Amino acid sequence: QVQLVESGGGLVQPGESLRLSCTASGIIFRVTDMGWYRQAPGKQRELIARSTSGGLANYGDSVKGRFTISRDNAKNTVYLQMNSLKPEDTAVYYCNAVEFRAVRPPSTYWGQGTQVTVSS
């Protein structure tokens, strides 16, 4: 059974930082692309950052230069360091995993989400 467990959300003031973590189980982490998405009320879910199994990272335009994604393959964990947070960063943040195996099509999994609120 695949599980993605997120942690690290909370309430912060504008300009502050948070670090989200997502620990995966039940997948082969080293062949899995890991990503973070977010969804604000009334808006579509959007990609924030992605870390490929090959070590590449890419970011959504709204967070470039402020957020950093990293992964620890030994711990099956992906992180999202969020700096200079803004009120518009307020959303539920979801961990995403896309596992690539040679014997089947890619499999996509989601975490349960963690709330990030940026407010003074």
C-alpha positions in Angstrom: 0.0 0.0 0.0 1.4 3.4 -1.1 1.3 6.2 1.4 2.5 9.8 1.2 2.5 11.5 4.5 3.0 15.3 4.6 4.0 17.5 7.5 5.2 21.0 8.2 2.2 23.2 7.3 0.9 25.9 9.6 0.2 29.6 10.1 3.0 32.1 9.4 3.3 35.8 8.9 4.3 37.3 5.5 8.0 37.1 4.9 8.5 34.1 7.1 9.5 30.6 6.1 8.2 27.1 6.4 9.5 23.7 5.3 7.2 20.9 4.2 8.1 17.3 4.3 6.6 14.3 2.5 7.6 10.8 3.3 6.7 8.0 1.0 6.2 4.3 1.6 5.2 1.5 -0.7 7.0 2.8 -3.7 10.5 2.6 -5.2 11.6 6.2 -4.4 14.6 6.3 -6.6 12.5 5.8 -9.7 9.8 8.2 -8.7 9.3 11.8 -9.6 8.2 13.8 -6.5 6.3 17.0 -6.6 4.4 19.6 -4.6 1.1 21.1 -5.8 -1.2 23.5 -4.1 -4.8 24.4 -4.3 -6.3 27.6 -2.9 -10.1 28.0 -2.4 -11.9 28.5 -5.7 -8.7 27.8 -7.7 -7.4 24.9 -9.6 -4.6 22.7 -8.3 -1.3 24.0 -9.6 2.2 22.5 -9.8 4.7 24.3 -7.5 7.8 22.2 -7.8 9.0 18.9 -9.1 12.1 16.8 -8.4 12.7 14.1 -11.0 14.2 10.7 -10.2 17.2 11.9 -12.2 17.8 14.8 -9.9 16.3 17.7 -11.9 14.1 20.3 -10.3 11.6 22.7 -11.9 9.3 25.3 -10.4 6.1 27.1 -11.1 6.6 30.8 -12.0 4.9 32.0 -8.9 7.5 30.5 -6.6 10.7 30.6 -8.5 13.5 32.1 -6.4 11.5 31.7 -3.1 10.8 27.9 -2.9 13.3 25.1 -3.1 12.5 21.4 -3.5 15.0 18.7 -2.4 14.9 15.0 -1.8 16.6 12.4 0.4 16.4 9.1 -1.3 17.8 7.3 1.7 14.8 8.6 3.7 12.2 8.4 1.0 11.4 12.0 1.7 11.0 15.1 -0.4 11.1 18.6 1.1 9.8 22.0 0.1 11.6 24.9 1.6 9.4 28.0 1.4 10.9 31.4 2.0 9.6 34.9 1.8 6.0 33.6 2.1 3.2 35.8 0.8 -0.5 35.8 1.6 -1.2 34.5 -1.9 0.8 31.4 -1.0 -2.1 30.4 1.3 -3.4 27.0 0.1 -3.5 23.3 0.8 -0.2 21.8 -0.3 -0.2 18.3 -1.7 2.6 15.9 -2.2 2.6 14.0 -5.5 4.5 11.0 -6.6 4.8 9.5 -10.1 6.5 6.1 -10.0 8.1 4.8 -13.2 8.6 1.1 -13.6 9.5 -0.7 -16.7 6.8 -3.4 -16.4 3.8 -1.0 -16.2 2.6 2.5 -17.0 3.6 5.3 -14.6 1.6 5.3 -11.3 0.5 8.5 -9.7 -0.2 9.0 -6.0 -1.3 11.9 -3.8 -0.8 12.8 -0.1 -3.7 14.0 2.0 -2.6 17.7 1.9 -1.3 20.1 4.5 -2.7 23.6 5.1 -0.3 26.6 4.8 -1.7 30.0 5.8 0.2 33.2 5.4 -1.4 36.0 7.3 -0.6 38.9 9.5 
